[in-house]
Amino acid sequence: MNPAERARRLVRRCHTGVIATHSHDMPGFPYASFVEYVADHQGRPVMLISALAEHTRNLHYQARLSLAAAEVWQGYVLASPRFTLVGEARLVPDGEIEQCRARYLRYLPHAADYLALDFAFWRLEPVRLRSIPGFGAAVWVTAGDYLALASRLAEVEDEIIAHMNREHRDVLSRYARRAGVAPPGAVSLVGIDCDGFDLRVGDRLLRIDFAQPVWDAQGVRQALVNLAQADRGG
């Protein structure tokens, strides 16, 4: 796995981070604040943020920002995989909001309450990414290397999710157990992309990576079959 793919998979695993925006009230100073996000099919973080938030005011003033997040292991962040993504924030176009909203709420359903307020979807367009997979290791990744290739997975994601949740709940539970998580109840598929998929297990999200990227429905099917067969020992 190359550094860019490893970095993209890390971004997908995290859903909370800190953004640093250019302060409108204190020019020349960065303003850091916590946000939630969901990475889209290309790996671009999508945020749902309030028009009244200080960081939103800053983004209208200057669109450039950075997002930092970490997959914390045993509370020791400096030994955990982490990244800083540098880019520009843009409002999600009107024609993409419906699909964006549906996918975002599958991951972060509590955000539904925000939609009745003054919140809007913003997407971070990467320029460069600093990936730190572990202590003492760091590499810069360009946006061209980082972003996933365009594919038709976004068009068939809803269909795949509906099928797996309707017909293969037992398989989804096996995936969770194989990842070391004992399902307390029903397990559901909430999202799938070229790098892997996300399960809701109780009140948590569980990310499971594919062995290698897939680019269409047939590739997803084969990757899911391979995982199921590995679970049965061949």
N, C-alpha and C positions, 0 to 999 in steps of 0.2 A: 504494500500500500504506500503510495507516494505521500509527501507531506501535505499537499493540497487536499487530497481526499480525506486524510486523517483529520485535518482541521475542520473540514465541512461536517464530518461525522460528529465531531465534538460540539460544534455550534448547534447541531440538531438535538443533542442530548440535554442541553441546558434550556431553561425557560424563564429564568430570572437573571438579570444582570444590572450593571450600572452604566448609564450613558453619561458622557461628558459633552456638554454643549457650550457654545460661545455665549457668555453672559451678555445680555442686552443692557442690564443696569450697571454692570461693572465691566466695561470693555477691556479686553485683554486678559480676562480671567476665565478659566473654565468653571462650569457649574455641573456638579455631579449629582445624579439622582437615580433611584431604583426604578426599573421597569420590568414588565413581563413581556415575553415575545414568543412567537412561534415561527420557526424557519419555514419558508415556502419550498416549493419543489426544486428551485435552483440553489437553495441554501441561504436566501436573503431573509434576515429577521424582519418580522412584521410585528409592530407594536400598536396597541390600542391606548391612546393617551388623550387626556382632557385638554380642551381648548384653554382652560384656566390655569393649567400647570405652568410653572416657570420654565420648564424645559421646552414646552411647546412654543411659548413666546420667543424663546431663544432660537428655535428652529426656523421660525418665520423671519427672524433677524439674520440668521446665518445657518444654512442647511448642513454645513459640515459638522460632524460629530464622531465620537468613537463609542463603541460598546464593549465592555469587558464582562466576562463571566467565567465561572470555574465549575468543574465537576468535582466537588469537594469530597475527598476521601478521609474519613475518620477525623474530620474537622481541621486538618492541616492543609490549608489552601496552597502554601508554597511548594508542597510536594504533589499537588493535584494537577491534572490536565486543565489548562486554562488558555484564554485567548483574549486579544484585543483586536476588534474589527474597526477599521477606519473607513469612513465613507460619507455619503450624503443621504439625508432623510428626505423622502418625497411622499406626499399624500397618495394613497392608493387610488387609481382612477375610478370614476363612477362605474364604469362597465365591469370592473373586477371586484367591486365591493361585496356583492351577494355571495360569490363563491369564497371570497376571503373571510367573510363573517362566519359562514357555516363551518369552515375548516378550523378557524381560530376557536370557536366555541366548543368544538369537539375536544380540543386540548384543554381549554381553560373555561369550563362552563360557567364558573362564577362571574365571568366578565359580562354575561348577558344583562346584568343589572346596569352596567355602564352605558348600554346602547340607548337607554331612554334619556340619557343625559347628553352632555356636549362632547362626547368622546369621538375620536376619528381614528381610522387606520392609517398608519405611516409605515413605509417600507424603507429599510436601510439598504442602499445600493453600495456594495463594497468597492473600495479602491485598493486597499491592501489589508492584509491580516497578519498579525503577529501570533503565531501558534507556539505554545509552550507545553509540549506533551508531558513533561515531568521536570524534576529539579535539575537545573544545569543544562537544559536543552531548550533551544528556541530557534525559530526560523521565520523569515518573512515569506508570505505567499501573496502573489498578485491576484487581482480579481479574475483575470482571464483563466488562471489555473484553478482558482477556488470554485467558481460557479459551475454547477452541474450543467451538462449539456441539455439543450431543449429536448423534450420528449413528450409523448402523449399520455403519460401517467396521470397528469392532472385531470385529463378528460375522463379517465376510467376509475379514478380513485374511489368515488362514491359507490360505484357498482361493485368494486372489489370488497369494500368495507361491508356493504349490505349483505353480500353473499357469505363472507366469512362469519359475520355475526349471526346470520340466520342458520347456516348449515354446518359450521365447524367450530362451535364454542368449545368442544372438547379438545380440539387441536390447539386452540388459542391457550387453553389452560395448561396444556403440556409444554407449550413454548415458555410460559411463565415459570413453570416448575423447573424446566431445564436451565433457566437463567438464574435459578436459586431463589425464586420468590414463590412462596406457598400461597396460592389464591385463597382469600377468605370467602370468596363467593364467585359470582359470575365475572368472567374476563371478557373484555370487548376490545375490538380493534378500532382505533380512533384516527389513524393516519398511516399512509404508506407512501414511500418515495423511492428514488433510485438507490438509495443507500441502505434502506431497511424499513422498519415499521415501528409503531408505538402502540402499546397496549395500555388500557386502563385496568389496573388490578386494585380493587378496593378504591382507596382515595389517592392512589399514586399512579404516575406514568412510568412505564417500563419500556425502555428503548432496546430493540433487538436489531443488530446490524446484519445485512447480507454478507456473504463471503466476498462478493464483488458486486459492483453496480449493475443494475438492470435498467432497461430502457423502455419496456413495453409490457403489456398484460401477460404475454406468454413468458417473458423473463421472470415476472413476479410469481406466476404460477409455479415455474420450475424451482425458483428459490424457496418458496414455501414448502414444496414437496421435499426438497433436499433437507430442509430443517426438520420436517416431520420424520423423515427416514432416519436422520441422525439421532433423533430422540428415541427411536425404537432400536437403535444400535445397528442400522444398516438397512 
